[in-house]
Amino acid sequence: MTTNESALGKIEISHTAIATLAVETAMSSYGVVGLANASKFDNWRKNLIQSGHNQPGVSVTIEEDAIVVDLYIIIEYGTRISEVARSVMHRVQYTLEQIVGLPVKAVNVHVQGLRISNQTPNQMES
């Protein structure tokens, strides 16, 4: 949880809130069609940790008063992977800095797969 104190009081922002902002921003980016777990052992790890701020497809840490986000995304087949990833990085960084008010140290985008979403069942059989 990040805390910002002023003369008027204290503001606390949870990792879950930051993760939600990052996920919503990434999902609204062109070419992103879904989120993926970091690995096949991600659910097992989450059950062991029980930390409450783990969401599939995103990991948030605070290092030296700066946010580090790891996003695990699935991209639409046929789009430029590097351009989609770069766009996600910039949009998430901008959104978090504007809304949360903390600098973003890094937005690491891990492309976990590609999805063909415009195929009909008949096209898949060919």
Backbone as XML, in Angstrom:
<?xml version="1.0"?>
<chain id="A" units="angstrom">
  <residue number="1" name="MET">
    <atom name="N" x="0.839" y="-1.176" z="0.000"/>
    <atom name="CA" x="0.000" y="0.000" z="0.000"/>
    <atom name="C" x="0.882" y="1.236" z="0.000"/>
  </residue>
  <residue number="2" name="THR">
    <atom name="N" x="0.582" y="2.184" z="-0.838"/>
    <atom name="CA" x="1.324" y="3.435" z="-0.870"/>
    <atom name="C" x="0.607" y="4.461" z="-0.008"/>
  </residue>
  <residue number="3" name="THR">
    <atom name="N" x="1.376" y="5.254" z="0.681"/>
    <atom name="CA" x="0.811" y="6.253" z="1.583"/>
    <atom name="C" x="1.383" y="7.619" z="1.247"/>
  </residue>
  <residue number="4" name="ASN">
    <atom name="N" x="0.517" y="8.614" z="1.217"/>
    <atom name="CA" x="0.909" y="9.989" z="0.976"/>
    <atom name="C" x="0.304" y="10.825" z="2.091"/>
  </residue>
  <residue number="5" name="GLU">
    <atom name="N" x="1.150" y="11.498" z="2.844"/>
    <atom name="CA" x="0.661" y="12.294" z="3.968"/>
    <atom name="C" x="0.824" y="13.776" z="3.678"/>
  </residue>
  <residue number="6" name="SER">
    <atom name="N" x="-0.158" y="14.533" z="4.137"/>
    <atom name="CA" x="-0.102" y="15.988" z="4.034"/>
    <atom name="C" x="-0.649" y="16.575" z="5.327"/>
  </residue>
  <residue number="7" name="ALA">
    <atom name="N" x="-0.714" y="17.887" z="5.383"/>
    <atom name="CA" x="-1.239" y="18.553" z="6.567"/>
    <atom name="C" x="-2.716" y="18.241" z="6.783"/>
  </residue>
  <residue number="8" name="LEU">
    <atom name="N" x="-3.419" y="17.893" z="5.709"/>
    <atom name="CA" x="-4.846" y="17.606" z="5.806"/>
    <atom name="C" x="-5.149" y="16.177" z="6.215"/>
  </residue>
  <residue number="9" name="GLY">
    <atom name="N" x="-4.170" y="15.276" z="6.063"/>
    <atom name="CA" x="-4.417" y="13.882" z="6.417"/>
    <atom name="C" x="-3.562" y="12.934" z="5.605"/>
  </residue>
  <residue number="10" name="LYS">
    <atom name="N" x="-4.011" y="11.684" z="5.562"/>
    <atom name="CA" x="-3.246" y="10.635" z="4.911"/>
    <atom name="C" x="-4.076" y="9.986" z="3.806"/>
  </residue>
  <residue number="11" name="ILE">
    <atom name="N" x="-3.406" y="9.698" z="2.685"/>
    <atom name="CA" x="-4.039" y="8.997" z="1.566"/>
    <atom name="C" x="-3.320" y="7.673" z="1.387"/>
  </residue>
  <residue number="12" name="GLU">
    <atom name="N" x="-4.082" y="6.587" z="1.385"/>
    <atom name="CA" x="-3.512" y="5.267" z="1.164"/>
    <atom name="C" x="-4.112" y="4.678" z="-0.110"/>
  </residue>
  <residue number="13" name="ILE">
    <atom name="N" x="-3.241" y="4.205" z="-0.991"/>
    <atom name="CA" x="-3.677" y="3.586" z="-2.240"/>
    <atom name="C" x="-3.172" y="2.159" z="-2.239"/>
  </residue>
  <residue number="14" name="SER">
    <atom name="N" x="-4.083" y="1.211" z="-2.362"/>
    <atom name="CA" x="-3.699" y="-0.199" z="-2.309"/>
    <atom name="C" x="-3.101" y="-0.661" z="-3.630"/>
  </residue>
  <residue number="15" name="HIS">
    <atom name="N" x="-2.343" y="-1.748" z="-3.548"/>
    <atom name="CA" x="-1.798" y="-2.368" z="-4.748"/>
    <atom name="C" x="-2.937" y="-2.835" z="-5.668"/>
  </residue>
  <residue number="16" name="THR">
    <atom name="N" x="-4.039" y="-3.247" z="-5.069"/>
    <atom name="CA" x="-5.185" y="-3.705" z="-5.858"/>
    <atom name="C" x="-5.749" y="-2.572" z="-6.712"/>
  </residue>
  <residue number="17" name="ALA">
    <atom name="N" x="-5.836" y="-1.374" z="-6.158"/>
    <atom name="CA" x="-6.330" y="-0.227" z="-6.919"/>
    <atom name="C" x="-5.390" y="0.100" z="-8.074"/>
  </residue>
  <residue number="18" name="ILE">
    <atom name="N" x="-4.093" y="0.059" z="-7.817"/>
    <atom name="CA" x="-3.112" y="0.332" z="-8.867"/>
    <atom name="C" x="-3.188" y="-0.752" z="-9.938"/>
  </residue>
  <residue number="19" name="ALA">
    <atom name="N" x="-3.303" y="-2.014" z="-9.516"/>
    <atom name="CA" x="-3.401" y="-3.125" z="-10.464"/>
    <atom name="C" x="-4.656" y="-3.000" z="-11.321"/>
  </residue>
  <residue number="20" name="THR">
    <atom name="N" x="-5.758" y="-2.604" z="-10.719"/>
    <atom name="CA" x="-7.008" y="-2.441" z="-11.461"/>
    <atom name="C" x="-6.867" y="-1.346" z="-12.522"/>
  </residue>
  <residue number="21" name="LEU">
    <atom name="N" x="-6.259" y="-0.227" z="-12.158"/>
    <atom name="CA" x="-6.021" y="0.842" z="-13.134"/>
    <atom name="C" x="-5.148" y="0.356" z="-14.289"/>
  </residue>
  <residue number="22" name="ALA">
    <atom name="N" x="-4.093" y="-0.382" z="-13.962"/>
    <atom name="CA" x="-3.188" y="-0.891" z="-14.995"/>
    <atom name="C" x="-3.907" y="-1.860" z="-15.925"/>
  </residue>
  <residue number="23" name="VAL">
    <atom name="N" x="-4.715" y="-2.758" z="-15.349"/>
    <atom name="CA" x="-5.436" y="-3.742" z="-16.158"/>
    <atom name="C" x="-6.459" y="-3.066" z="-17.055"/>
  </residue>
  <residue number="24" name="GLU">
    <atom name="N" x="-7.245" y="-2.157" z="-16.523"/>
    <atom name="CA" x="-8.266" y="-1.473" z="-17.325"/>
    <atom name="C" x="-7.628" y="-0.672" z="-18.456"/>
  </residue>
  <residue number="25" name="THR">
    <atom name="N" x="-6.502" y="-0.034" z="-18.175"/>
    <atom name="CA" x="-5.807" y="0.727" z="-19.206"/>
    <atom name="C" x="-5.257" y="-0.203" z="-20.284"/>
  </residue>
  <residue number="26" name="ALA">
    <atom name="N" x="-4.650" y="-1.298" z="-19.872"/>
    <atom name="CA" x="-4.097" y="-2.255" z="-20.839"/>
    <atom name="C" x="-5.192" y="-2.861" z="-21.694"/>
  </residue>
  <residue number="27" name="MET">
    <atom name="N" x="-6.307" y="-3.244" z="-21.078"/>
    <atom name="CA" x="-7.400" y="-3.884" z="-21.815"/>
    <atom name="C" x="-8.069" y="-2.930" z="-22.806"/>
  </residue>
  <residue number="28" name="SER">
    <atom name="N" x="-7.983" y="-1.629" z="-22.559"/>
    <atom name="CA" x="-8.575" y="-0.670" z="-23.482"/>
    <atom name="C" x="-7.606" y="-0.276" z="-24.595"/>
  </residue>
  <residue number="29" name="SER">
    <atom name="N" x="-6.405" y="-0.833" z="-24.575"/>
    <atom name="CA" x="-5.411" y="-0.538" z="-25.605"/>
    <atom name="C" x="-5.679" y="-1.357" z="-26.857"/>
  </residue>
  <residue number="30" name="TYR">
    <atom name="N" x="-5.423" y="-0.761" z="-27.999"/>
    <atom name="CA" x="-5.611" y="-1.431" z="-29.288"/>
    <atom name="C" x="-4.728" y="-2.681" z="-29.361"/>
  </residue>
  <residue number="31" name="GLY">
    <atom name="N" x="-5.320" y="-3.794" z="-29.762"/>
    <atom name="CA" x="-4.568" y="-5.023" z="-29.972"/>
    <atom name="C" x="-4.536" y="-5.966" z="-28.795"/>
  </residue>
  <residue number="32" name="VAL">
    <atom name="N" x="-4.908" y="-5.501" z="-27.610"/>
    <atom name="CA" x="-4.912" y="-6.362" z="-26.424"/>
    <atom name="C" x="-6.281" y="-7.023" z="-26.320"/>
  </residue>
  <residue number="33" name="VAL">
    <atom name="N" x="-6.295" y="-8.361" z="-26.259"/>
    <atom name="CA" x="-7.564" y="-9.081" z="-26.207"/>
    <atom name="C" x="-7.768" y="-9.828" z="-24.892"/>
  </residue>
  <residue number="34" name="GLY">
    <atom name="N" x="-6.744" y="-9.866" z="-24.047"/>
    <atom name="CA" x="-6.926" y="-10.554" z="-22.774"/>
    <atom name="C" x="-5.690" y="-10.510" z="-21.905"/>
  </residue>
  <residue number="35" name="LEU">
    <atom name="N" x="-5.841" y="-11.096" z="-20.737"/>
    <atom name="CA" x="-4.742" y="-11.218" z="-19.786"/>
    <atom name="C" x="-4.427" y="-12.688" z="-19.598"/>
  </residue>
  <residue number="36" name="ALA">
    <atom name="N" x="-3.216" y="-12.962" z="-19.166"/>
    <atom name="CA" x="-2.801" y="-14.338" z="-18.913"/>
    <atom name="C" x="-2.073" y="-14.391" z="-17.586"/>
  </residue>
  <residue number="37" name="ASN">
    <atom name="N" x="-2.005" y="-15.560" z="-17.005"/>
    <atom name="CA" x="-1.216" y="-15.735" z="-15.794"/>
    <atom name="C" x="0.261" y="-15.659" z="-16.143"/>
  </residue>
  <residue number="38" name="ALA">
    <atom name="N" x="1.053" y="-15.312" z="-15.143"/>
    <atom name="CA" x="2.492" y="-15.207" z="-15.358"/>
    <atom name="C" x="3.080" y="-16.552" z="-15.750"/>
  </residue>
  <residue number="39" name="SER">
    <atom name="N" x="2.586" y="-17.612" z="-15.180"/>
    <atom name="CA" x="3.057" y="-18.952" z="-15.514"/>
    <atom name="C" x="1.980" y="-19.950" z="-15.118"/>
  </residue>
  <residue number="40" name="LYS">
    <atom name="N" x="2.198" y="-21.204" z="-15.458"/>
    <atom name="CA" x="1.201" y="-22.214" z="-15.107"/>
    <atom name="C" x="1.148" y="-22.459" z="-13.605"/>
  </residue>
  <residue number="41" name="PHE">
    <atom name="N" x="2.140" y="-21.984" z="-12.876"/>
    <atom name="CA" x="2.169" y="-22.147" z="-11.427"/>
    <atom name="C" x="1.636" y="-20.914" z="-10.692"/>
  </residue>
  <residue number="42" name="ASP">
    <atom name="N" x="1.135" y="-19.931" z="-11.443"/>
    <atom name="CA" x="0.681" y="-18.679" z="-10.844"/>
    <atom name="C" x="-0.457" y="-18.893" z="-9.849"/>
  </residue>
  <residue number="43" name="ASN">
    <atom name="N" x="-1.457" y="-19.699" z="-10.210"/>
    <atom name="CA" x="-2.571" y="-19.944" z="-9.288"/>
    <atom name="C" x="-2.087" y="-20.652" z="-8.034"/>
  </residue>
  <residue number="44" name="TRP">
    <atom name="N" x="-1.198" y="-21.598" z="-8.173"/>
    <atom name="CA" x="-0.636" y="-22.304" z="-7.016"/>
    <atom name="C" x="0.097" y="-21.336" z="-6.094"/>
  </residue>
  <residue number="45" name="ARG">
    <atom name="N" x="0.894" y="-20.440" z="-6.675"/>
    <atom name="CA" x="1.637" y="-19.451" z="-5.903"/>
    <atom name="C" x="0.683" y="-18.512" z="-5.171"/>
  </residue>
  <residue number="46" name="LYS">
    <atom name="N" x="-0.387" y="-18.079" z="-5.849"/>
    <atom name="CA" x="-1.346" y="-17.174" z="-5.217"/>
    <atom name="C" x="-2.022" y="-17.826" z="-4.017"/>
  </residue>
  <residue number="47" name="ASN">
    <atom name="N" x="-2.312" y="-19.114" z="-4.114"/>
    <atom name="CA" x="-2.931" y="-19.804" z="-2.991"/>
    <atom name="C" x="-1.995" y="-19.872" z="-1.796"/>
  </residue>
  <residue number="48" name="LEU">
    <atom name="N" x="-0.704" y="-19.957" z="-2.039"/>
    <atom name="CA" x="0.260" y="-19.988" z="-0.940"/>
    <atom name="C" x="0.425" y="-18.615" z="-0.295"/>
  </residue>
  <residue number="49" name="ILE">
    <atom name="N" x="0.438" y="-17.572" z="-1.113"/>
    <atom name="CA" x="0.705" y="-16.227" z="-0.599"/>
    <atom name="C" x="-0.507" y="-15.636" z="0.106"/>
  </residue>
  <residue number="50" name="GLN">
    <atom name="N" x="-1.694" y="-15.762" z="-0.486"/>
    <atom name="CA" x="-2.930" y="-15.206" z="0.084"/>
    <atom name="C" x="-2.779" y="-13.729" z="0.433"/>
  </residue>
  <residue number="51" name="SER">
    <atom name="N" x="-2.212" y="-12.945" z="-0.476"/>
    <atom name="CA" x="-1.936" y="-11.551" z="-0.149"/>
    <atom name="C" x="-3.071" y="-10.602" z="-0.495"/>
  </residue>
  <residue number="52" name="GLY">
    <atom name="N" x="-4.028" y="-11.017" z="-1.281"/>
    <atom name="CA" x="-5.169" y="-10.164" z="-1.552"/>
    <atom name="C" x="-4.976" y="-9.161" z="-2.671"/>
  </residue>
  <residue number="53" name="HIS">
    <atom name="N" x="-3.741" y="-8.840" z="-3.049"/>
    <atom name="CA" x="-3.574" y="-7.889" z="-4.142"/>
    <atom name="C" x="-3.071" y="-8.547" z="-5.419"/>
  </residue>
  <residue number="54" name="ASN">
    <atom name="N" x="-3.113" y="-9.847" z="-5.479"/>
    <atom name="CA" x="-2.731" y="-10.542" z="-6.704"/>
    <atom name="C" x="-3.932" y="-10.668" z="-7.618"/>
  </residue>
  <residue number="55" name="GLN">
    <atom name="N" x="-3.775" y="-10.240" z="-8.825"/>
    <atom name="CA" x="-4.797" y="-10.383" z="-9.840"/>
    <atom name="C" x="-4.155" y="-11.091" z="-11.021"/>
  </residue>
  <residue number="56" name="PRO">
    <atom name="N" x="-4.897" y="-11.931" z="-11.705"/>
    <atom name="CA" x="-4.313" y="-12.589" z="-12.870"/>
    <atom name="C" x="-3.884" y="-11.564" z="-13.913"/>
  </residue>
  <residue number="57" name="GLY">
    <atom name="N" x="-2.699" y="-11.740" z="-14.439"/>
    <atom name="CA" x="-2.235" y="-10.892" z="-15.520"/>
    <atom name="C" x="-1.495" y="-9.646" z="-15.112"/>
  </residue>
  <residue number="58" name="VAL">
    <atom name="N" x="-1.385" y="-9.373" z="-13.821"/>
    <atom name="CA" x="-0.699" y="-8.154" z="-13.394"/>
    <atom name="C" x="-0.011" y="-8.369" z="-12.049"/>
  </residue>
  <residue number="59" name="SER">
    <atom name="N" x="1.134" y="-7.730" z="-11.914"/>
    <atom name="CA" x="1.867" y="-7.722" z="-10.649"/>
    <atom name="C" x="2.327" y="-6.289" z="-10.410"/>
  </residue>
  <residue number="60" name="VAL">
    <atom name="N" x="2.091" y="-5.767" z="-9.204"/>
    <atom name="CA" x="2.453" y="-4.397" z="-8.863"/>
    <atom name="C" x="3.372" y="-4.417" z="-7.653"/>
  </residue>
  <residue number="61" name="THR">
    <atom name="N" x="4.486" y="-3.703" z="-7.757"/>
    <atom name="CA" x="5.379" y="-3.513" z="-6.619"/>
    <atom name="C" x="5.739" y="-2.033" z="-6.533"/>
  </residue>
  <residue number="62" name="ILE">
    <atom name="N" x="6.078" y="-1.610" z="-5.332"/>
    <atom name="CA" x="6.524" y="-0.239" z="-5.115"/>
    <atom name="C" x="7.995" y="-0.310" z="-4.708"/>
  </residue>
  <residue number="63" name="GLU">
    <atom name="N" x="8.855" y="0.313" z="-5.509"/>
    <atom name="CA" x="10.288" y="0.338" z="-5.238"/>
    <atom name="C" x="10.744" y="1.785" z="-5.128"/>
  </residue>
  <residue number="64" name="GLU">
    <atom name="N" x="11.281" y="2.159" z="-3.976"/>
    <atom name="CA" x="11.820" y="3.506" z="-3.772"/>
    <atom name="C" x="10.832" y="4.595" z="-4.183"/>
  </residue>
  <residue number="65" name="ASP">
    <atom name="N" x="9.597" y="4.486" z="-3.709"/>
    <atom name="CA" x="8.533" y="5.449" z="-4.017"/>
    <atom name="C" x="8.234" y="5.568" z="-5.503"/>
  </residue>
  <residue number="66" name="ALA">
    <atom name="N" x="8.410" y="4.473" z="-6.234"/>
    <atom name="CA" x="8.048" y="4.429" z="-7.654"/>
    <atom name="C" x="7.352" y="3.100" z="-7.918"/>
  </residue>
  <residue number="67" name="ILE">
    <atom name="N" x="6.440" y="3.109" z="-8.856"/>
    <atom name="CA" x="5.629" y="1.929" z="-9.173"/>
    <atom name="C" x="6.316" y="1.104" z="-10.257"/>
  </residue>
  <residue number="68" name="VAL">
    <atom name="N" x="6.302" y="-0.218" z="-10.072"/>
    <atom name="CA" x="6.759" y="-1.153" z="-11.098"/>
    <atom name="C" x="5.595" y="-2.096" z="-11.383"/>
  </residue>
  <residue number="69" name="VAL">
    <atom name="N" x="5.202" y="-2.177" z="-12.656"/>
    <atom name="CA" x="4.069" y="-3.003" z="-13.063"/>
    <atom name="C" x="4.559" y="-4.046" z="-14.059"/>
  </residue>
  <residue number="70" name="ASP">
    <atom name="N" x="4.144" y="-5.288" z="-13.845"/>
    <atom name="CA" x="4.363" y="-6.357" z="-14.811"/>
    <atom name="C" x="2.994" y="-6.775" z="-15.320"/>
  </residue>
  <residue number="71" name="LEU">
    <atom name="N" x="2.793" y="-6.685" z="-16.635"/>
    <atom name="CA" x="1.531" y="-7.074" z="-17.262"/>
    <atom name="C" x="1.774" y="-8.279" z="-18.162"/>
  </residue>
  <residue number="72" name="TYR">
    <atom name="N" x="0.899" y="-9.261" z="-18.073"/>
    <atom name="CA" x="0.972" y="-10.475" z="-18.881"/>
    <atom name="C" x="-0.254" y="-10.474" z="-19.776"/>
  </residue>
  <residue number="73" name="ILE">
    <atom name="N" x="-0.036" y="-10.171" z="-21.061"/>
    <atom name="CA" x="-1.159" y="-9.918" z="-21.957"/>
    <atom name="C" x="-1.208" y="-10.911" z="-23.123"/>
  </residue>
  <residue number="74" name="ILE">
    <atom name="N" x="-2.388" y="-10.972" z="-23.727"/>
    <atom name="CA" x="-2.610" y="-11.721" z="-24.959"/>
    <atom name="C" x="-2.978" y="-10.695" z="-26.027"/>
  </residue>
  <residue number="75" name="ILE">
    <atom name="N" x="-2.338" y="-10.808" z="-27.179"/>
    <atom name="CA" x="-2.486" y="-9.827" z="-28.243"/>
    <atom name="C" x="-3.235" y="-10.437" z="-29.420"/>
  </residue>
  <residue number="76" name="GLU">
    <atom name="N" x="-3.977" y="-9.595" z="-30.105"/>
    <atom name="CA" x="-4.706" y="-9.991" z="-31.302"/>
    <atom name="C" x="-3.727" y="-10.398" z="-32.401"/>
  </residue>
  <residue number="77" name="TYR">
    <atom name="N" x="-3.954" y="-11.563" z="-32.978"/>
    <atom name="CA" x="-3.123" y="-12.042" z="-34.087"/>
    <atom name="C" x="-3.231" y="-11.079" z="-35.265"/>
  </residue>
  <residue number="78" name="GLY">
    <atom name="N" x="-2.103" y="-10.757" z="-35.869"/>
    <atom name="CA" x="-2.087" y="-9.855" z="-37.015"/>
    <atom name="C" x="-1.683" y="-8.436" z="-36.671"/>
  </residue>
  <residue number="79" name="THR">
    <atom name="N" x="-1.611" y="-8.097" z="-35.398"/>
    <atom name="CA" x="-1.152" y="-6.763" z="-35.005"/>
    <atom name="C" x="0.353" y="-6.822" z="-34.766"/>
  </residue>
  <residue number="80" name="ARG">
    <atom name="N" x="1.009" y="-5.688" z="-34.814"/>
    <atom name="CA" x="2.449" y="-5.635" z="-34.543"/>
    <atom name="C" x="2.659" y="-5.753" z="-33.042"/>
  </residue>
  <residue number="81" name="ILE">
    <atom name="N" x="3.286" y="-6.835" z="-32.645"/>
    <atom name="CA" x="3.467" y="-7.117" z="-31.218"/>
    <atom name="C" x="4.244" y="-5.996" z="-30.543"/>
  </residue>
  <residue number="82" name="SER">
    <atom name="N" x="5.319" y="-5.537" z="-31.166"/>
    <atom name="CA" x="6.147" y="-4.498" z="-30.535"/>
    <atom name="C" x="5.377" y="-3.191" z="-30.379"/>
  </residue>
  <residue number="83" name="GLU">
    <atom name="N" x="4.558" y="-2.841" z="-31.349"/>
    <atom name="CA" x="3.789" y="-1.597" z="-31.270"/>
    <atom name="C" x="2.697" y="-1.675" z="-30.204"/>
  </residue>
  <residue number="84" name="VAL">
    <atom name="N" x="2.025" y="-2.812" z="-30.127"/>
    <atom name="CA" x="0.989" y="-2.981" z="-29.104"/>
    <atom name="C" x="1.629" y="-2.918" z="-27.719"/>
  </residue>
  <residue number="85" name="ALA">
    <atom name="N" x="2.736" y="-3.626" z="-27.520"/>
    <atom name="CA" x="3.410" y="-3.630" z="-26.217"/>
    <atom name="C" x="3.896" y="-2.237" z="-25.841"/>
  </residue>
  <residue number="86" name="ARG">
    <atom name="N" x="4.470" y="-1.520" z="-26.790"/>
    <atom name="CA" x="4.952" y="-0.161" z="-26.523"/>
    <atom name="C" x="3.792" y="0.770" z="-26.172"/>
  </residue>
  <residue number="87" name="SER">
    <atom name="N" x="2.682" y="0.624" z="-26.881"/>
    <atom name="CA" x="1.507" y="1.436" z="-26.592"/>
    <atom name="C" x="0.972" y="1.162" z="-25.185"/>
  </residue>
  <residue number="88" name="VAL">
    <atom name="N" x="0.918" y="-0.112" z="-24.807"/>
    <atom name="CA" x="0.468" y="-0.474" z="-23.466"/>
    <atom name="C" x="1.394" y="0.142" z="-22.413"/>
  </residue>
  <residue number="89" name="MET">
    <atom name="N" x="2.691" y="0.045" z="-22.634"/>
    <atom name="CA" x="3.661" y="0.626" z="-21.686"/>
    <atom name="C" x="3.408" y="2.110" z="-21.462"/>
  </residue>
  <residue number="90" name="HIS">
    <atom name="N" x="3.285" y="2.849" z="-22.558"/>
    <atom name="CA" x="3.104" y="4.304" z="-22.450"/>
    <atom name="C" x="1.764" y="4.669" z="-21.822"/>
  </residue>
  <residue number="91" name="ARG">
    <atom name="N" x="0.694" y="3.989" z="-22.240"/>
    <atom name="CA" x="-0.631" y="4.314" z="-21.701"/>
    <atom name="C" x="-0.729" y="4.013" z="-20.209"/>
  </residue>
  <residue number="92" name="VAL">
    <atom name="N" x="-0.196" y="2.858" z="-19.788"/>
    <atom name="CA" x="-0.253" y="2.497" z="-18.369"/>
    <atom name="C" x="0.594" y="3.469" z="-17.546"/>
  </residue>
  <residue number="93" name="GLN">
    <atom name="N" x="1.779" y="3.791" z="-18.025"/>
    <atom name="CA" x="2.636" y="4.737" z="-17.308"/>
    <atom name="C" x="1.934" y="6.088" z="-17.147"/>
  </residue>
  <residue number="94" name="TYR">
    <atom name="N" x="1.400" y="6.617" z="-18.216"/>
    <atom name="CA" x="0.728" y="7.910" z="-18.173"/>
    <atom name="C" x="-0.473" y="7.884" z="-17.219"/>
  </residue>
  <residue number="95" name="THR">
    <atom name="N" x="-1.299" y="6.856" z="-17.336"/>
    <atom name="CA" x="-2.501" y="6.753" z="-16.503"/>
    <atom name="C" x="-2.149" y="6.683" z="-15.027"/>
  </residue>
  <residue number="96" name="LEU">
    <atom name="N" x="-1.188" y="5.834" z="-14.679"/>
    <atom name="CA" x="-0.827" y="5.696" z="-13.265"/>
    <atom name="C" x="-0.210" y="6.973" z="-12.713"/>
  </residue>
  <residue number="97" name="GLU">
    <atom name="N" x="0.661" y="7.612" z="-13.473"/>
    <atom name="CA" x="1.271" y="8.849" z="-12.983"/>
    <atom name="C" x="0.235" y="9.954" z="-12.795"/>
  </residue>
  <residue number="98" name="GLN">
    <atom name="N" x="-0.756" y="10.026" z="-13.689"/>
    <atom name="CA" x="-1.782" y="11.057" z="-13.586"/>
    <atom name="C" x="-2.752" y="10.793" z="-12.441"/>
  </residue>
  <residue number="99" name="ILE">
    <atom name="N" x="-3.159" y="9.537" z="-12.273"/>
    <atom name="CA" x="-4.193" y="9.227" z="-11.293"/>
    <atom name="C" x="-3.619" y="8.977" z="-9.900"/>
  </residue>
  <residue number="100" name="VAL">
    <atom name="N" x="-2.547" y="8.198" z="-9.823"/>
    <atom name="CA" x="-1.991" y="7.843" z="-8.514"/>
    <atom name="C" x="-1.080" y="8.937" z="-7.980"/>
  </residue>
  <residue number="101" name="GLY">
    <atom name="N" x="-0.374" y="9.618" z="-8.870"/>
    <atom name="CA" x="0.498" y="10.699" z="-8.431"/>
    <atom name="C" x="1.889" y="10.250" z="-8.031"/>
  </residue>
  <residue number="102" name="LEU">
    <atom name="N" x="2.236" y="9.007" z="-8.302"/>
    <atom name="CA" x="3.588" y="8.509" z="-8.047"/>
    <atom name="C" x="4.276" y="8.263" z="-9.381"/>
  </residue>
  <residue number="103" name="PRO">
    <atom name="N" x="5.597" y="8.428" z="-9.426"/>
    <atom name="CA" x="6.291" y="8.112" z="-10.674"/>
    <atom name="C" x="6.255" y="6.611" z="-10.950"/>
  </residue>
  <residue number="104" name="VAL">
    <atom name="N" x="6.270" y="6.268" z="-12.219"/>
    <atom name="CA" x="6.299" y="4.866" z="-12.632"/>
    <atom name="C" x="7.717" y="4.552" z="-13.061"/>
  </residue>
  <residue number="105" name="LYS">
    <atom name="N" x="8.343" y="3.629" z="-12.355"/>
    <atom name="CA" x="9.721" y="3.241" z="-12.664"/>
    <atom name="C" x="9.773" y="2.367" z="-13.912"/>
  </residue>
  <residue number="106" name="ALA">
    <atom name="N" x="8.827" y="1.427" z="-14.034"/>
    <atom name="CA" x="8.813" y="0.524" z="-15.184"/>
    <atom name="C" x="7.436" y="-0.081" z="-15.383"/>
  </residue>
  <residue number="107" name="VAL">
    <atom name="N" x="7.095" y="-0.291" z="-16.646"/>
    <atom name="CA" x="5.930" y="-1.079" z="-17.027"/>
    <atom name="C" x="6.482" y="-2.184" z="-17.930"/>
  </residue>
  <residue number="108" name="ASN">
    <atom name="N" x="6.554" y="-3.377" z="-17.401"/>
    <atom name="CA" x="7.082" y="-4.519" z="-18.144"/>
    <atom name="C" x="5.916" y="-5.282" z="-18.747"/>
  </residue>
  <residue number="109" name="VAL">
    <atom name="N" x="5.919" y="-5.411" z="-20.070"/>
    <atom name="CA" x="4.842" y="-6.098" z="-20.772"/>
    <atom name="C" x="5.373" y="-7.453" z="-21.243"/>
  </residue>
  <residue number="110" name="HIS">
    <atom name="N" x="4.701" y="-8.506" z="-20.808"/>
    <atom name="CA" x="5.060" y="-9.871" z="-21.181"/>
    <atom name="C" x="3.942" y="-10.399" z="-22.076"/>
  </residue>
  <residue number="111" name="VAL">
    <atom name="N" x="4.247" y="-10.625" z="-23.348"/>
    <atom name="CA" x="3.248" y="-11.147" z="-24.283"/>
    <atom name="C" x="3.216" y="-12.659" z="-24.102"/>
  </residue>
  <residue number="112" name="GLN">
    <atom name="N" x="2.104" y="-13.165" z="-23.587"/>
    <atom name="CA" x="1.970" y="-14.573" z="-23.267"/>
    <atom name="C" x="1.323" y="-15.376" z="-24.383"/>
  </residue>
  <residue number="113" name="GLY">
    <atom name="N" x="0.737" y="-14.700" z="-25.363"/>
    <atom name="CA" x="0.112" y="-15.436" z="-26.449"/>
    <atom name="C" x="-0.557" y="-14.518" z="-27.449"/>
  </residue>
  <residue number="114" name="LEU">
    <atom name="N" x="-1.014" y="-15.142" z="-28.539"/>
    <atom name="CA" x="-1.754" y="-14.452" z="-29.590"/>
    <atom name="C" x="-3.103" y="-15.122" z="-29.731"/>
  </residue>
  <residue number="115" name="ARG">
    <atom name="N" x="-4.109" y="-14.348" z="-30.076"/>
    <atom name="CA" x="-5.449" y="-14.902" z="-30.239"/>
    <atom name="C" x="-6.031" y="-14.430" z="-31.563"/>
  </residue>
  <residue number="116" name="ILE">
    <atom name="N" x="-6.603" y="-15.373" z="-32.286"/>
    <atom name="CA" x="-7.330" y="-15.055" z="-33.507"/>
    <atom name="C" x="-8.789" y="-14.950" z="-33.101"/>
  </residue>
  <residue number="117" name="SER">
    <atom name="N" x="-9.328" y="-13.730" z="-33.110"/>
    <atom name="CA" x="-10.681" y="-13.549" z="-32.578"/>
    <atom name="C" x="-11.742" y="-13.382" z="-33.657"/>
  </residue>
  <residue number="118" name="ASN">
    <atom name="N" x="-11.360" y="-13.171" z="-34.914"/>
    <atom name="CA" x="-12.351" y="-12.930" z="-35.959"/>
    <atom name="C" x="-12.687" y="-14.167" z="-36.772"/>
  </residue>
  <residue number="119" name="GLN">
    <atom name="N" x="-12.241" y="-15.354" z="-36.353"/>
    <atom name="CA" x="-12.522" y="-16.558" z="-37.097"/>
    <atom name="C" x="-13.870" y="-17.155" z="-36.696"/>
  </residue>
  <residue number="120" name="THR">
    <atom name="N" x="-14.586" y="-17.623" z="-37.690"/>
    <atom name="CA" x="-15.822" y="-18.349" z="-37.427"/>
    <atom name="C" x="-15.480" y="-19.838" z="-37.393"/>
  </residue>
  <residue number="121" name="PRO">
    <atom name="N" x="-16.340" y="-20.686" z="-36.859"/>
    <atom name="CA" x="-16.047" y="-22.123" z="-36.816"/>
    <atom name="C" x="-15.751" y="-22.716" z="-38.186"/>
  </residue>
  <residue number="122" name="ASN">
    <atom name="N" x="-16.397" y="-22.249" z="-39.270"/>
    <atom name="CA" x="-16.139" y="-22.758" z="-40.604"/>
    <atom name="C" x="-14.742" y="-22.433" z="-41.091"/>
  </residue>
  <residue number="123" name="GLN">
    <atom name="N" x="-14.229" y="-21.234" z="-40.735"/>
    <atom name="CA" x="-12.893" y="-20.856" z="-41.136"/>
    <atom name="C" x="-11.841" y="-21.671" z="-40.418"/>
  </residue>
  <residue number="124" name="MET">
    <atom name="N" x="-12.101" y="-22.104" z="-39.196"/>
    <atom name="CA" x="-11.142" y="-22.877" z="-38.429"/>
    <atom name="C" x="-10.954" y="-24.276" z="-38.991"/>
  </residue>
  <residue number="125" name="GLU">
    <atom name="N" x="-11.974" y="-24.832" z="-39.643"/>
    <atom name="CA" x="-11.872" y="-26.176" z="-40.191"/>
    <atom name="C" x="-11.047" y="-26.207" z="-41.455"/>
  </residue>
  <residue number="126" name="SER">
    <atom name="N" x="-10.931" y="-25.088" z="-42.181"/>
    <atom name="CA" x="-10.194" y="-25.067" z="-43.455"/>
    <atom name="C" x="-8.720" y="-25.163" z="-43.256"/>
  </residue>
</chain>
